[in-house]
Amino acid sequence: KDLKQIVKVAKALADESRFKIFTTISEKGEIACKEITSMFNLTQPTISHHLKVLMESGLVSFRKEGQWSYFYVNKEVLDKYVASLAEHGT
């Protein structure tokens, strides 16, 4: 089960745009969807797709406040992923 999630995280981060979105969320701590959309030269549906993949991997979570969604990194999943890389590295 852990390996499945690690592979999901790796696949989520393998896309360059998704990786950039993830690092932006990570740097900001928490960021509104509309702010992400304004920072990238991608359509809103494309941003939504990337966020969905990041959320399905467990790497990113969100909270709703009124009509806005705020995204943040799920530290526990990220830490597990990084630890698994260190564990399986040479």
PDB file of N, CA, C and O in Angstrom:
ATOM      1  N   LYS A   1       0.829  -1.200   0.000  1.00  0.00           N
ATOM      2  CA  LYS A   1       0.000   0.000   0.000  1.00  0.00           C
ATOM      3  C   LYS A   1       0.867   1.256   0.000  1.00  0.00           C
ATOM      4  O   LYS A   1       0.575   2.211  -0.720  1.00  0.00           O
ATOM      5  N   ASP A   2       1.930   1.259   0.803  1.00  0.00           N
ATOM      6  CA  ASP A   2       2.837   2.414   0.815  1.00  0.00           C
ATOM      7  C   ASP A   2       3.519   2.608  -0.527  1.00  0.00           C
ATOM      8  O   ASP A   2       3.674   3.732  -1.003  1.00  0.00           O
ATOM      9  N   LEU A   3       3.928   1.489  -1.135  1.00  0.00           N
ATOM     10  CA  LEU A   3       4.600   1.562  -2.428  1.00  0.00           C
ATOM     11  C   LEU A   3       3.683   2.170  -3.481  1.00  0.00           C
ATOM     12  O   LEU A   3       4.120   2.960  -4.318  1.00  0.00           O
ATOM     13  N   LYS A   4       2.405   1.793  -3.431  1.00  0.00           N
ATOM     14  CA  LYS A   4       1.420   2.348  -4.377  1.00  0.00           C
ATOM     15  C   LYS A   4       1.376   3.874  -4.281  1.00  0.00           C
ATOM     16  O   LYS A   4       1.352   4.577  -5.291  1.00  0.00           O
ATOM     17  N   GLN A   5       1.364   4.366  -3.042  1.00  0.00           N
ATOM     18  CA  GLN A   5       1.294   5.819  -2.857  1.00  0.00           C
ATOM     19  C   GLN A   5       2.594   6.483  -3.312  1.00  0.00           C
ATOM     20  O   GLN A   5       2.570   7.562  -3.904  1.00  0.00           O
ATOM     21  N   ILE A   6       3.713   5.844  -3.039  1.00  0.00           N
ATOM     22  CA  ILE A   6       5.004   6.395  -3.450  1.00  0.00           C
ATOM     23  C   ILE A   6       5.059   6.523  -4.973  1.00  0.00           C
ATOM     24  O   ILE A   6       5.543   7.526  -5.498  1.00  0.00           O
ATOM     25  N   VAL A   7       4.564   5.512  -5.676  1.00  0.00           N
ATOM     26  CA  VAL A   7       4.524   5.540  -7.136  1.00  0.00           C
ATOM     27  C   VAL A   7       3.574   6.643  -7.615  1.00  0.00           C
ATOM     28  O   VAL A   7       3.878   7.345  -8.580  1.00  0.00           O
ATOM     29  N   LYS A   8       2.435   6.796  -6.951  1.00  0.00           N
ATOM     30  CA  LYS A   8       1.481   7.864  -7.300  1.00  0.00           C
ATOM     31  C   LYS A   8       2.122   9.243  -7.148  1.00  0.00           C
ATOM     32  O   LYS A   8       1.951  10.117  -7.996  1.00  0.00           O
ATOM     33  N   VAL A   9       2.863   9.421  -6.054  1.00  0.00           N
ATOM     34  CA  VAL A   9       3.547  10.692  -5.807  1.00  0.00           C
ATOM     35  C   VAL A   9       4.597  10.935  -6.892  1.00  0.00           C
ATOM     36  O   VAL A   9       4.695  12.034  -7.437  1.00  0.00           O
ATOM     37  N   ALA A  10       5.377   9.904  -7.198  1.00  0.00           N
ATOM     38  CA  ALA A  10       6.419  10.029  -8.227  1.00  0.00           C
ATOM     39  C   ALA A  10       5.799  10.415  -9.570  1.00  0.00           C
ATOM     40  O   ALA A  10       6.314  11.285 -10.273  1.00  0.00           O
ATOM     41  N   LYS A  11       4.692   9.762  -9.918  1.00  0.00           N
ATOM     42  CA  LYS A  11       4.009  10.074 -11.183  1.00  0.00           C
ATOM     43  C   LYS A  11       3.454  11.495 -11.163  1.00  0.00           C
ATOM     44  O   LYS A  11       3.519  12.208 -12.164  1.00  0.00           O
ATOM     45  N   ALA A  12       2.912  11.897 -10.029  1.00  0.00           N
ATOM     46  CA  ALA A  12       2.352  13.251  -9.910  1.00  0.00           C
ATOM     47  C   ALA A  12       3.438  14.302 -10.124  1.00  0.00           C
ATOM     48  O   ALA A  12       3.199  15.329 -10.760  1.00  0.00           O
ATOM     49  N   LEU A  13       4.632  14.040  -9.590  1.00  0.00           N
ATOM     50  CA  LEU A  13       5.727  15.011  -9.682  1.00  0.00           C
ATOM     51  C   LEU A  13       6.502  14.905 -10.996  1.00  0.00           C
ATOM     52  O   LEU A  13       7.327  15.768 -11.296  1.00  0.00           O
ATOM     53  N   ALA A  14       6.246  13.860 -11.777  1.00  0.00           N
ATOM     54  CA  ALA A  14       6.989  13.639 -13.016  1.00  0.00           C
ATOM     55  C   ALA A  14       6.650  14.652 -14.102  1.00  0.00           C
ATOM     56  O   ALA A  14       7.452  14.888 -15.006  1.00  0.00           O
ATOM     57  N   ASP A  15       5.464  15.252 -14.017  1.00  0.00           N
ATOM     58  CA  ASP A  15       5.061  16.254 -14.996  1.00  0.00           C
ATOM     59  C   ASP A  15       5.659  17.613 -14.594  1.00  0.00           C
ATOM     60  O   ASP A  15       5.510  18.050 -13.453  1.00  0.00           O
ATOM     61  N   GLU A  16       6.331  18.268 -15.539  1.00  0.00           N
ATOM     62  CA  GLU A  16       7.030  19.518 -15.229  1.00  0.00           C
ATOM     63  C   GLU A  16       6.102  20.607 -14.689  1.00  0.00           C
ATOM     64  O   GLU A  16       6.425  21.265 -13.700  1.00  0.00           O
ATOM     65  N   SER A  17       4.953  20.797 -15.335  1.00  0.00           N
ATOM     66  CA  SER A  17       4.004  21.822 -14.862  1.00  0.00           C
ATOM     67  C   SER A  17       3.511  21.492 -13.460  1.00  0.00           C
ATOM     68  O   SER A  17       3.429  22.367 -12.598  1.00  0.00           O
ATOM     69  N   ARG A  18       3.183  20.216 -13.239  1.00  0.00           N
ATOM     70  CA  ARG A  18       2.696  19.792 -11.925  1.00  0.00           C
ATOM     71  C   ARG A  18       3.769  19.983 -10.861  1.00  0.00           C
ATOM     72  O   ARG A  18       3.479  20.412  -9.744  1.00  0.00           O
ATOM     73  N   PHE A  19       5.005  19.664 -11.214  1.00  0.00           N
ATOM     74  CA  PHE A  19       6.110  19.842 -10.265  1.00  0.00           C
ATOM     75  C   PHE A  19       6.245  21.315  -9.881  1.00  0.00           C
ATOM     76  O   PHE A  19       6.444  21.643  -8.712  1.00  0.00           O
ATOM     77  N   LYS A  20       6.134  22.199 -10.878  1.00  0.00           N
ATOM     78  CA  LYS A  20       6.227  23.645 -10.612  1.00  0.00           C
ATOM     79  C   LYS A  20       5.059  24.120  -9.744  1.00  0.00           C
ATOM     80  O   LYS A  20       5.246  24.934  -8.840  1.00  0.00           O
ATOM     81  N   ILE A  21       3.864  23.613 -10.019  1.00  0.00           N
ATOM     82  CA  ILE A  21       2.698  23.968  -9.200  1.00  0.00           C
ATOM     83  C   ILE A  21       2.915  23.483  -7.773  1.00  0.00           C
ATOM     84  O   ILE A  21       2.655  24.212  -6.815  1.00  0.00           O
ATOM     85  N   PHE A  22       3.395  22.247  -7.636  1.00  0.00           N
ATOM     86  CA  PHE A  22       3.657  21.688  -6.301  1.00  0.00           C
ATOM     87  C   PHE A  22       4.689  22.528  -5.547  1.00  0.00           C
ATOM     88  O   PHE A  22       4.484  22.848  -4.376  1.00  0.00           O
ATOM     89  N   THR A  23       5.795  22.889  -6.204  1.00  0.00           N
ATOM     90  CA  THR A  23       6.825  23.671  -5.509  1.00  0.00           C
ATOM     91  C   THR A  23       6.303  25.056  -5.138  1.00  0.00           C
ATOM     92  O   THR A  23       6.689  25.608  -4.108  1.00  0.00           O
ATOM     93  N   THR A  24       5.430  25.619  -5.971  1.00  0.00           N
ATOM     94  CA  THR A  24       4.824  26.915  -5.656  1.00  0.00           C
ATOM     95  C   THR A  24       3.960  26.800  -4.402  1.00  0.00           C
ATOM     96  O   THR A  24       4.042  27.643  -3.509  1.00  0.00           O
ATOM     97  N   ILE A  25       3.137  25.764  -4.335  1.00  0.00           N
ATOM     98  CA  ILE A  25       2.292  25.542  -3.155  1.00  0.00           C
ATOM     99  C   ILE A  25       3.187  25.359  -1.932  1.00  0.00           C
ATOM    100  O   ILE A  25       2.921  25.917  -0.867  1.00  0.00           O
ATOM    101  N   SER A  26       4.243  24.578  -2.094  1.00  0.00           N
ATOM    102  CA  SER A  26       5.172  24.304  -1.007  1.00  0.00           C
ATOM    103  C   SER A  26       5.834  25.585  -0.493  1.00  0.00           C
ATOM    104  O   SER A  26       5.942  25.793   0.716  1.00  0.00           O
ATOM    105  N   GLU A  27       6.271  26.433  -1.410  1.00  0.00           N
ATOM    106  CA  GLU A  27       6.929  27.694  -1.038  1.00  0.00           C
ATOM    107  C   GLU A  27       5.971  28.652  -0.338  1.00  0.00           C
ATOM    108  O   GLU A  27       6.359  29.340   0.605  1.00  0.00           O
ATOM    109  N   LYS A  28       4.718  28.697  -0.800  1.00  0.00           N
ATOM    110  CA  LYS A  28       3.742  29.647  -0.257  1.00  0.00           C
ATOM    111  C   LYS A  28       3.141  29.163   1.067  1.00  0.00           C
ATOM    112  O   LYS A  28       2.622  29.964   1.845  1.00  0.00           O
ATOM    113  N   GLY A  29       3.211  27.861   1.317  1.00  0.00           N
ATOM    114  CA  GLY A  29       2.584  27.310   2.513  1.00  0.00           C
ATOM    115  C   GLY A  29       1.128  26.991   2.265  1.00  0.00           C
ATOM    116  O   GLY A  29       0.668  25.878   2.519  1.00  0.00           O
ATOM    117  N   GLU A  30       0.410  27.979   1.766  1.00  0.00           N
ATOM    118  CA  GLU A  30      -0.994  27.800   1.390  1.00  0.00           C
ATOM    119  C   GLU A  30      -1.292  28.821   0.307  1.00  0.00           C
ATOM    120  O   GLU A  30      -0.857  29.969   0.392  1.00  0.00           O
ATOM    121  N   ILE A  31      -2.030  28.405  -0.706  1.00  0.00           N
ATOM    122  CA  ILE A  31      -2.264  29.292  -1.831  1.00  0.00           C
ATOM    123  C   ILE A  31      -3.653  29.059  -2.423  1.00  0.00           C
ATOM    124  O   ILE A  31      -4.109  27.921  -2.534  1.00  0.00           O
ATOM    125  N   ALA A  32      -4.308  30.136  -2.796  1.00  0.00           N
ATOM    126  CA  ALA A  32      -5.643  30.040  -3.393  1.00  0.00           C
ATOM    127  C   ALA A  32      -5.510  29.560  -4.834  1.00  0.00           C
ATOM    128  O   ALA A  32      -4.533  29.866  -5.518  1.00  0.00           O
ATOM    129  N   CYS A  33      -6.508  28.805  -5.280  1.00  0.00           N
ATOM    130  CA  CYS A  33      -6.527  28.283  -6.645  1.00  0.00           C
ATOM    131  C   CYS A  33      -6.385  29.412  -7.665  1.00  0.00           C
ATOM    132  O   CYS A  33      -5.642  29.278  -8.638  1.00  0.00           O
ATOM    133  N   LYS A  34      -7.088  30.517  -7.451  1.00  0.00           N
ATOM    134  CA  LYS A  34      -7.036  31.631  -8.407  1.00  0.00           C
ATOM    135  C   LYS A  34      -5.630  32.234  -8.484  1.00  0.00           C
ATOM    136  O   LYS A  34      -5.224  32.737  -9.532  1.00  0.00           O
ATOM    137  N   GLU A  35      -4.898  32.184  -7.382  1.00  0.00           N
ATOM    138  CA  GLU A  35      -3.522  32.694  -7.365  1.00  0.00           C
ATOM    139  C   GLU A  35      -2.609  31.767  -8.182  1.00  0.00           C
ATOM    140  O   GLU A  35      -1.737  32.236  -8.913  1.00  0.00           O
ATOM    141  N   ILE A  36      -2.815  30.465  -8.052  1.00  0.00           N
ATOM    142  CA  ILE A  36      -2.046  29.497  -8.847  1.00  0.00           C
ATOM    143  C   ILE A  36      -2.303  29.761 -10.333  1.00  0.00           C
ATOM    144  O   ILE A  36      -1.372  29.829 -11.136  1.00  0.00           O
ATOM    145  N   THR A  37      -3.580  29.906 -10.680  1.00  0.00           N
ATOM    146  CA  THR A  37      -3.966  30.136 -12.075  1.00  0.00           C
ATOM    147  C   THR A  37      -3.303  31.392 -12.635  1.00  0.00           C
ATOM    148  O   THR A  37      -2.887  31.411 -13.794  1.00  0.00           O
ATOM    149  N   SER A  38      -3.203  32.435 -11.823  1.00  0.00           N
ATOM    150  CA  SER A  38      -2.605  33.695 -12.302  1.00  0.00           C
ATOM    151  C   SER A  38      -1.086  33.594 -12.465  1.00  0.00           C
ATOM    152  O   SER A  38      -0.490  34.388 -13.193  1.00  0.00           O
ATOM    153  N   MET A  39      -0.456  32.624 -11.793  1.00  0.00           N
ATOM    154  CA  MET A  39       1.003  32.496 -11.831  1.00  0.00           C
ATOM    155  C   MET A  39       1.514  31.646 -12.990  1.00  0.00           C
ATOM    156  O   MET A  39       2.685  31.727 -13.359  1.00  0.00           O
ATOM    157  N   PHE A  40       0.626  30.830 -13.562  1.00  0.00           N
ATOM    158  CA  PHE A  40       1.047  29.917 -14.616  1.00  0.00           C
ATOM    159  C   PHE A  40       0.341  30.222 -15.923  1.00  0.00           C
ATOM    160  O   PHE A  40      -0.826  30.614 -15.941  1.00  0.00           O
ATOM    161  N   ASN A  41       1.060  30.037 -17.005  1.00  0.00           N
ATOM    162  CA  ASN A  41       0.500  30.285 -18.329  1.00  0.00           C
ATOM    163  C   ASN A  41      -0.252  29.027 -18.789  1.00  0.00           C
ATOM    164  O   ASN A  41       0.044  28.460 -19.841  1.00  0.00           O
ATOM    165  N   LEU A  42      -1.217  28.613 -17.988  1.00  0.00           N
ATOM    166  CA  LEU A  42      -2.017  27.425 -18.268  1.00  0.00           C
ATOM    167  C   LEU A  42      -3.481  27.786 -18.088  1.00  0.00           C
ATOM    168  O   LEU A  42      -3.810  28.710 -17.345  1.00  0.00           O
ATOM    169  N   THR A  43      -4.355  27.064 -18.762  1.00  0.00           N
ATOM    170  CA  THR A  43      -5.783  27.341 -18.607  1.00  0.00           C
ATOM    171  C   THR A  43      -6.258  26.860 -17.236  1.00  0.00           C
ATOM    172  O   THR A  43      -5.627  26.011 -16.606  1.00  0.00           O
ATOM    173  N   GLN A  44      -7.365  27.411 -16.796  1.00  0.00           N
ATOM    174  CA  GLN A  44      -7.925  27.029 -15.503  1.00  0.00           C
ATOM    175  C   GLN A  44      -8.242  25.527 -15.454  1.00  0.00           C
ATOM    176  O   GLN A  44      -7.938  24.884 -14.450  1.00  0.00           O
ATOM    177  N   PRO A  45      -8.850  24.940 -16.517  1.00  0.00           N
ATOM    178  CA  PRO A  45      -9.101  23.494 -16.485  1.00  0.00           C
ATOM    179  C   PRO A  45      -7.816  22.666 -16.373  1.00  0.00           C
ATOM    180  O   PRO A  45      -7.807  21.618 -15.726  1.00  0.00           O
ATOM    181  N   THR A  46      -6.735  23.135 -17.002  1.00  0.00           N
ATOM    182  CA  THR A  46      -5.445  22.435 -16.923  1.00  0.00           C
ATOM    183  C   THR A  46      -4.899  22.499 -15.502  1.00  0.00           C
ATOM    184  O   THR A  46      -4.422  21.499 -14.964  1.00  0.00           O
ATOM    185  N   ILE A  47      -4.972  23.677 -14.902  1.00  0.00           N
ATOM    186  CA  ILE A  47      -4.537  23.840 -13.499  1.00  0.00           C
ATOM    187  C   ILE A  47      -5.360  22.908 -12.606  1.00  0.00           C
ATOM    188  O   ILE A  47      -4.810  22.221 -11.745  1.00  0.00           O
ATOM    189  N   SER A  48      -6.670  22.886 -12.814  1.00  0.00           N
ATOM    190  CA  SER A  48      -7.555  22.024 -12.018  1.00  0.00           C
ATOM    191  C   SER A  48      -7.167  20.559 -12.155  1.00  0.00           C
ATOM    192  O   SER A  48      -7.167  19.820 -11.170  1.00  0.00           O
ATOM    193  N   HIS A  49      -6.837  20.140 -13.368  1.00  0.00           N
ATOM    194  CA  HIS A  49      -6.413  18.756 -13.603  1.00  0.00           C
ATOM    195  C   HIS A  49      -5.135  18.455 -12.818  1.00  0.00           C
ATOM    196  O   HIS A  49      -5.049  17.429 -12.143  1.00  0.00           O
ATOM    197  N   HIS A  50      -4.147  19.345 -12.907  1.00  0.00           N
ATOM    198  CA  HIS A  50      -2.884  19.137 -12.191  1.00  0.00           C
ATOM    199  C   HIS A  50      -3.110  19.079 -10.677  1.00  0.00           C
ATOM    200  O   HIS A  50      -2.518  18.251  -9.985  1.00  0.00           O
ATOM    201  N   LEU A  51      -3.966  19.959 -10.178  1.00  0.00           N
ATOM    202  CA  LEU A  51      -4.262  19.962  -8.736  1.00  0.00           C
ATOM    203  C   LEU A  51      -4.955  18.661  -8.332  1.00  0.00           C
ATOM    204  O   LEU A  51      -4.689  18.115  -7.261  1.00  0.00           O
ATOM    205  N   LYS A  52      -5.846  18.169  -9.194  1.00  0.00           N
ATOM    206  CA  LYS A  52      -6.551  16.910  -8.926  1.00  0.00           C
ATOM    207  C   LYS A  52      -5.553  15.754  -8.817  1.00  0.00           C
ATOM    208  O   LYS A  52      -5.647  14.932  -7.906  1.00  0.00           O
ATOM    209  N   VAL A  53      -4.606  15.695  -9.744  1.00  0.00           N
ATOM    210  CA  VAL A  53      -3.585  14.630  -9.712  1.00  0.00           C
ATOM    211  C   VAL A  53      -2.740  14.751  -8.435  1.00  0.00           C
ATOM    212  O   VAL A  53      -2.440  13.747  -7.789  1.00  0.00           O
ATOM    213  N   LEU A  54      -2.363  15.969  -8.081  1.00  0.00           N
ATOM    214  CA  LEU A  54      -1.578  16.183  -6.852  1.00  0.00           C
ATOM    215  C   LEU A  54      -2.378  15.768  -5.614  1.00  0.00           C
ATOM    216  O   LEU A  54      -1.824  15.190  -4.679  1.00  0.00           O
ATOM    217  N   MET A  55      -3.672  16.060  -5.612  1.00  0.00           N
ATOM    218  CA  MET A  55      -4.513  15.677  -4.473  1.00  0.00           C
ATOM    219  C   MET A  55      -4.716  14.163  -4.414  1.00  0.00           C
ATOM    220  O   MET A  55      -4.696  13.573  -3.334  1.00  0.00           O
ATOM    221  N   GLU A  56      -4.911  13.537  -5.580  1.00  0.00           N
ATOM    222  CA  GLU A  56      -5.096  12.082  -5.611  1.00  0.00           C
ATOM    223  C   GLU A  56      -3.846  11.345  -5.135  1.00  0.00           C
ATOM    224  O   GLU A  56      -3.942  10.245  -4.590  1.00  0.00           O
ATOM    225  N   SER A  57      -2.686  11.942  -5.339  1.00  0.00           N
ATOM    226  CA  SER A  57      -1.437  11.321  -4.881  1.00  0.00           C
ATOM    227  C   SER A  57      -1.288  11.480  -3.363  1.00  0.00           C
ATOM    228  O   SER A  57      -0.475  10.801  -2.735  1.00  0.00           O
ATOM    229  N   GLY A  58      -2.084  12.387  -2.787  1.00  0.00           N
ATOM    230  CA  GLY A  58      -2.001  12.651  -1.352  1.00  0.00           C
ATOM    231  C   GLY A  58      -1.041  13.771  -1.009  1.00  0.00           C
ATOM    232  O   GLY A  58      -0.986  14.211   0.140  1.00  0.00           O
ATOM    233  N   LEU A  59      -0.285  14.239  -1.987  1.00  0.00           N
ATOM    234  CA  LEU A  59       0.735  15.271  -1.749  1.00  0.00           C
ATOM    235  C   LEU A  59       0.161  16.621  -1.370  1.00  0.00           C
ATOM    236  O   LEU A  59       0.754  17.375  -0.598  1.00  0.00           O
ATOM    237  N   VAL A  60      -1.009  16.914  -1.930  1.00  0.00           N
ATOM    238  CA  VAL A  60      -1.624  18.224  -1.719  1.00  0.00           C
ATOM    239  C   VAL A  60      -3.030  18.034  -1.165  1.00  0.00           C
ATOM    240  O   VAL A  60      -3.768  17.152  -1.605  1.00  0.00           O
ATOM    241  N   SER A  61      -3.387  18.859  -0.208  1.00  0.00           N
ATOM    242  CA  SER A  61      -4.744  18.873   0.344  1.00  0.00           C
ATOM    243  C   SER A  61      -5.288  20.287   0.164  1.00  0.00           C
ATOM    244  O   SER A  61      -4.559  21.204  -0.212  1.00  0.00           O
ATOM    245  N   PHE A  62      -6.577  20.446   0.437  1.00  0.00           N
ATOM    246  CA  PHE A  62      -7.127  21.795   0.337  1.00  0.00           C
ATOM    247  C   PHE A  62      -8.206  22.002   1.380  1.00  0.00           C
ATOM    248  O   PHE A  62      -8.764  21.056   1.936  1.00  0.00           O
ATOM    249  N   ARG A  63      -8.479  23.275   1.624  1.00  0.00           N
ATOM    250  CA  ARG A  63      -9.601  23.637   2.485  1.00  0.00           C
ATOM    251  C   ARG A  63     -10.403  24.686   1.734  1.00  0.00           C
ATOM    252  O   ARG A  63      -9.867  25.467   0.947  1.00  0.00           O
ATOM    253  N   LYS A  64     -11.694  24.680   2.000  1.00  0.00           N
ATOM    254  CA  LYS A  64     -12.555  25.675   1.361  1.00  0.00           C
ATOM    255  C   LYS A  64     -12.865  26.782   2.353  1.00  0.00           C
ATOM    256  O   LYS A  64     -13.096  26.537   3.537  1.00  0.00           O
ATOM    257  N   GLU A  65     -12.865  27.990   1.848  1.00  0.00           N
ATOM    258  CA  GLU A  65     -13.266  29.140   2.656  1.00  0.00           C
ATOM    259  C   GLU A  65     -14.166  29.972   1.761  1.00  0.00           C
ATOM    260  O   GLU A  65     -13.703  30.623   0.825  1.00  0.00           O
ATOM    261  N   GLY A  66     -15.472  29.942   2.062  1.00  0.00           N
ATOM    262  CA  GLY A  66     -16.424  30.608   1.174  1.00  0.00           C
ATOM    263  C   GLY A  66     -16.362  29.939  -0.182  1.00  0.00           C
ATOM    264  O   GLY A  66     -16.484  28.718  -0.288  1.00  0.00           O
ATOM    265  N   GLN A  67     -16.171  30.747  -1.227  1.00  0.00           N
ATOM    266  CA  GLN A  67     -16.128  30.167  -2.568  1.00  0.00           C
ATOM    267  C   GLN A  67     -14.708  29.814  -3.010  1.00  0.00           C
ATOM    268  O   GLN A  67     -14.512  29.293  -4.108  1.00  0.00           O
ATOM    269  N   TRP A  68     -13.726  30.091  -2.167  1.00  0.00           N
ATOM    270  CA  TRP A  68     -12.332  29.862  -2.548  1.00  0.00           C
ATOM    271  C   TRP A  68     -11.790  28.551  -1.991  1.00  0.00           C
ATOM    272  O   TRP A  68     -12.171  28.106  -0.908  1.00  0.00           O
ATOM    273  N   SER A  69     -10.896  27.952  -2.758  1.00  0.00           N
ATOM    274  CA  SER A  69     -10.179  26.762  -2.298  1.00  0.00           C
ATOM    275  C   SER A  69      -8.720  27.141  -2.083  1.00  0.00           C
ATOM    276  O   SER A  69      -8.096  27.780  -2.931  1.00  0.00           O
ATOM    277  N   TYR A  70      -8.188  26.737  -0.933  1.00  0.00           N
ATOM    278  CA  TYR A  70      -6.783  27.009  -0.610  1.00  0.00           C
ATOM    279  C   TYR A  70      -6.046  25.683  -0.540  1.00  0.00           C
ATOM    280  O   TYR A  70      -6.468  24.762   0.160  1.00  0.00           O
ATOM    281  N   PHE A  71      -4.938  25.593  -1.272  1.00  0.00           N
ATOM    282  CA  PHE A  71      -4.179  24.357  -1.359  1.00  0.00           C
ATOM    283  C   PHE A  71      -2.928  24.434  -0.501  1.00  0.00           C
ATOM    284  O   PHE A  71      -2.309  25.490  -0.376  1.00  0.00           O
ATOM    285  N   TYR A  72      -2.566  23.304   0.087  1.00  0.00           N
ATOM    286  CA  TYR A  72      -1.354  23.226   0.898  1.00  0.00           C
ATOM    287  C   TYR A  72      -0.757  21.826   0.780  1.00  0.00           C
ATOM    288  O   TYR A  72      -1.445  20.871   0.420  1.00  0.00           O
ATOM    289  N   VAL A  73       0.534  21.721   1.091  1.00  0.00           N
ATOM    290  CA  VAL A  73       1.245  20.447   0.994  1.00  0.00           C
ATOM    291  C   VAL A  73       0.921  19.582   2.203  1.00  0.00           C
ATOM    292  O   VAL A  73       0.918  20.058   3.338  1.00  0.00           O
ATOM    293  N   ASN A  74       0.652  18.320   1.950  1.00  0.00           N
ATOM    294  CA  ASN A  74       0.444  17.346   3.012  1.00  0.00           C
ATOM    295  C   ASN A  74       1.826  16.856   3.434  1.00  0.00           C
ATOM    296  O   ASN A  74       2.393  15.958   2.811  1.00  0.00           O
ATOM    297  N   LYS A  75       2.357  17.451   4.489  1.00  0.00           N
ATOM    298  CA  LYS A  75       3.731  17.188   4.936  1.00  0.00           C
ATOM    299  C   LYS A  75       3.988  15.717   5.235  1.00  0.00           C
ATOM    300  O   LYS A  75       5.069  15.203   4.948  1.00  0.00           O
ATOM    301  N   GLU A  76       3.016  15.051   5.802  1.00  0.00           N
ATOM    302  CA  GLU A  76       3.185  13.648   6.175  1.00  0.00           C
ATOM    303  C   GLU A  76       3.469  12.783   4.939  1.00  0.00           C
ATOM    304  O   GLU A  76       4.364  11.938   4.954  1.00  0.00           O
ATOM    305  N   VAL A  77       2.699  13.007   3.879  1.00  0.00           N
ATOM    306  CA  VAL A  77       2.890  12.249   2.636  1.00  0.00           C
ATOM    307  C   VAL A  77       4.230  12.615   2.001  1.00  0.00           C
ATOM    308  O   VAL A  77       4.954  11.740   1.528  1.00  0.00           O
ATOM    309  N   LEU A  78       4.556  13.899   1.993  1.00  0.00           N
ATOM    310  CA  LEU A  78       5.830  14.338   1.420  1.00  0.00           C
ATOM    311  C   LEU A  78       7.006  13.727   2.191  1.00  0.00           C
ATOM    312  O   LEU A  78       7.962  13.237   1.590  1.00  0.00           O
ATOM    313  N   ASP A  79       6.926  13.759   3.511  1.00  0.00           N
ATOM    314  CA  ASP A  79       7.998  13.193   4.340  1.00  0.00           C
ATOM    315  C   ASP A  79       8.181  11.698   4.087  1.00  0.00           C
ATOM    316  O   ASP A  79       9.307  11.205   4.008  1.00  0.00           O
ATOM    317  N   LYS A  80       7.050  10.976   3.960  1.00  0.00           N
ATOM    318  CA  LYS A  80       7.108   9.535   3.673  1.00  0.00           C
ATOM    319  C   LYS A  80       7.765   9.282   2.330  1.00  0.00           C
ATOM    320  O   LYS A  80       8.563   8.357   2.178  1.00  0.00           O
ATOM    321  N   TYR A  81       7.419  10.117   1.352  1.00  0.00           N
ATOM    322  CA  TYR A  81       7.969   9.969   0.004  1.00  0.00           C
ATOM    323  C   TYR A  81       9.483  10.191   0.022  1.00  0.00           C
ATOM    324  O   TYR A  81      10.244   9.395  -0.527  1.00  0.00           O
ATOM    325  N   VAL A  82       9.907  11.282   0.660  1.00  0.00           N
ATOM    326  CA  VAL A  82      11.335  11.611   0.744  1.00  0.00           C
ATOM    327  C   VAL A  82      12.083  10.501   1.492  1.00  0.00           C
ATOM    328  O   VAL A  82      13.171  10.095   1.083  1.00  0.00           O
ATOM    329  N   ALA A  83      11.494  10.016   2.587  1.00  0.00           N
ATOM    330  CA  ALA A  83      12.118   8.937   3.366  1.00  0.00           C
ATOM    331  C   ALA A  83      12.252   7.672   2.525  1.00  0.00           C
ATOM    332  O   ALA A  83      13.262   6.973   2.607  1.00  0.00           O
ATOM    333  N   SER A  84      11.234   7.376   1.715  1.00  0.00           N
ATOM    334  CA  SER A  84      11.284   6.175   0.882  1.00  0.00           C
ATOM    335  C   SER A  84      12.362   6.288  -0.184  1.00  0.00           C
ATOM    336  O   SER A  84      12.980   5.290  -0.555  1.00  0.00           O
ATOM    337  N   LEU A  85      12.591   7.507  -0.681  1.00  0.00           N
ATOM    338  CA  LEU A  85      13.664   7.709  -1.664  1.00  0.00           C
ATOM    339  C   LEU A  85      15.015   7.473  -1.009  1.00  0.00           C
ATOM    340  O   LEU A  85      15.893   6.832  -1.586  1.00  0.00           O
ATOM    341  N   ALA A  86      15.172   7.994   0.197  1.00  0.00           N
ATOM    342  CA  ALA A  86      16.427   7.825   0.925  1.00  0.00           C
ATOM    343  C   ALA A  86      16.668   6.338   1.226  1.00  0.00           C
ATOM    344  O   ALA A  86      17.788   5.839   1.125  1.00  0.00           O
ATOM    345  N   GLU A  87      15.599   5.661   1.593  1.00  0.00           N
ATOM    346  CA  GLU A  87      15.639   4.241   1.945  1.00  0.00           C
ATOM    347  C   GLU A  87      16.043   3.374   0.748  1.00  0.00           C
ATOM    348  O   GLU A  87      16.833   2.440   0.881  1.00  0.00           O
ATOM    349  N   HIS A  88      15.489   3.700  -0.416  1.00  0.00           N
ATOM    350  CA  HIS A  88      15.723   2.871  -1.603  1.00  0.00           C
ATOM    351  C   HIS A  88      16.897   3.367  -2.443  1.00  0.00           C
ATOM    352  O   HIS A  88      17.247   2.762  -3.456  1.00  0.00           O
ATOM    353  N   GLY A  89      17.501   4.478  -2.009  1.00  0.00           N
ATOM    354  CA  GLY A  89      18.647   5.013  -2.744  1.00  0.00           C
ATOM    355  C   GLY A  89      19.884   4.160  -2.529  1.00  0.00           C
ATOM    356  O   GLY A  89      19.865   3.215  -1.741  1.00  0.00           O
ATOM    357  N   THR A  90      20.938   4.487  -3.216  1.00  0.00           N
ATOM    358  CA  THR A  90      22.166   3.695  -3.101  1.00  0.00           C
ATOM    359  C   THR A  90      23.013   4.150  -1.932  1.00  0.00           C
ATOM    360  O   THR A  90      24.083   3.590  -1.690  1.00  0.00           O
TER     361      THR A  90
END
